[in-house]
């Protein structure tokens, strides 16, 4: 199920209001990711955004409204990034290369490009159930994108037939998403992490006894 395109932020794109809106969201996303949603106050967010706390209410009615925008944008960004590297259906697709490109896109957005995606991954499990339920359809759509890719690869004979696709998707995305807990840009080169994750997924950890 594709994710429907929706405008993000204020409709007056490019205005000072719109730029401030984005600054607030990015500041909130970084705080939610690093401190947790509950521990991040509106005063913290305003300070990180370089404005007075009262100014936030010109853009958002509440902290929860900011959270909804961050969770929504985080999934949409990673969905669009991964979808962009998946070719349209057809013969001759190299699914191994496509899966590798999808892993690269997922990790790049998660670890280097999107505060919204990394905040989404880190805090989602901490949130009240009613908030999680509001955003579950978007997350399920992203899971379905991966399941379709993996199923197509399996039907094309490029993945083992005995692998259960839902469990494979859960394992793969769980492993990729956990990198947000240990990745340190000062210690790890992103391309090296991407390469090692891809290699582990395709080749495992055992030594070929052949």
N, C-alpha and C positions, 0 to 999 in steps of 0.2 A: 504494500500500500504506500504510494508516494506521499510525501508530506506536501500539503498545499502551501503554495507561496503566499506569504503574508508580509505586508510592510512592517518594518520595525522602527521604533522610535516615533518622533513627531512627524507629521506629514510635511512640515516645512523643512525639507531636507536642505542642508547647507547653511541654514541660518544659525545665528549665535545660540538660539534656544536649542536647536537640534544638536549642536556641538556640545553644549553643556549637558544635555540629556545623555549623550554617549559617555562623557567623562564620568558622570555620576554612576552609570551602569558598570563601567570598567572598574572604578574604585570599589564599588560594592561587591563585584564579582571576586576581586582579589582578596578582599577582607573575608567574605564568606568562605572562600577556598582556604585561606590561611588560618583564620580564627574560628571558623564555624559560623553558621547562621545565627544561632541564639546569642553568641557572645559578641556579635558585631552590632553596635548601636548606631542610630541615625547620626549622632554626634561624631562617631568614628568615621562614618561614610562621608559626612560633610567635610571633615578635616582632611581626609585622604583626597577628596575631590577639589580642595582648595576653596571652599565656599562656606557660608554660614548655614547652620542646620536648618533654619527657617526657609532657606532658598530651595531646599529639596522638595518642598511641597508645591512649588510651581511646576514640578515635573512628575512627581509621584505622590499618591495619596497616603502611602504607607510603605513600610519596609517589605511587607509581603507582596505588594505590587511590584517592587523592584525585583524581588525574588522570582516572581512569575516571569517577568521579562527576561531575566538571566537564564532561567531554566529553558525557556522556549528557544531563545537564541542559541544557547549552547548545543542543543540537539540539532537545530536547523543547520548550523554551520558545519557540524561534523557529517551530517547526512549529505549535504550538498557537496562537501569535499570528497567524500568517498564515492558518491554517485557519479561524480565527474570523471573518475578514472575507470569506470566500468563501461566497456563498449556495448553498443546495441547488440541485440541477439543476432547470431549468424554463425555460419560455419567457420572453422579455422581459428577460433579464439584460443589464445594461450591463457588458460585459466590460472595456471601457476603464476605467470607474470602479472595477471590481473589481481589475484589475491595479494601478491607482494606489493603491488601499487596501492591497493586498498589499505593494507597494514601501514604503509608509509604515510598515506594521507591521514589515517586515524591518529597515529602517534604524533605526527607533525602538528596537527590541530590541538591535540590534547596537551602536548608538552611545550610547544614553542609559540603558537600563534594565537590561541583563543583563551582568554581568561574565562569566558563564558562556558566553554566546554570543560575545562579542568575544574571549575567550581561545581558544575553540574555533577560530574563524576564523584567528586570528593564528598559533597554534602547531601546528596539525594537520600541516602539511607538514614540521615539524621532527622529528616523532616517529618512533620505530622502526616498521618495517613491521608487526610483529605487533600493536602497539597500534592503528595505523590500521585494520588489517583487522577488529579487534574492533568498531570503531565505524562501519565503512563502511555496514552495513545501515541504520542510522538516517539517515545522510547521503543514501543513495540514496532512502530514503522521502521525505525532504524535497524532493529533486530531482524525484521523481515527482509530488509535489503540484503543483509549478510546471508540470511538463510537461502534466499533466491540465488545469490552468487555461488554459494557452496553447493547447492543442489544442482545447478547447471553444470558446475565442474564435475560433479559426481556422474551425472547423466552422460557427460562427454567422455567418460572414462579416464578423467585426470585426477580423480580422488578415489580412494579405496571404496568398494561397494559395501563393506561391512561397517562403515562408520555411520552413526546416527547423527543426522545433520543438526538437530536442535542442540544436542549435547556438544557437538563440535563448536557450534557458534557460541554457546555459553562458555566453554573452556577458552576459546580464542579471545573473545572480547573481555572475559574476566582477567586473563593474563595481560592483555594490552592495557586495560584500564588500571590495573594495579601499579603500572609504572609511575603513575602520578604520585604514588606514596614514596618512591625511592629515587626518582630521577632528580639529579642535581646538575644543572647546566654548567657549573664550575668544575665538576668532576667527570661528567660524561659528555661525549660528543653525540649529538642527536643521531647523526647518520650511523654511528657505530651501534647505538642501541637499536635502531630500526633494523639494521643488518643482522644483529644477533638474535633479535626476536623472530625475524623471518626465518633464519636458519634453524632455530629451535623448533618452530612450528612445522617446517618441512622435513627436518631430519632427526628430530628428537635428541636424546642424550646418550644413546647406547653406541657402542663401538661395533661396527660391522665385523662379524667373526669370519666372513667369507674368505 
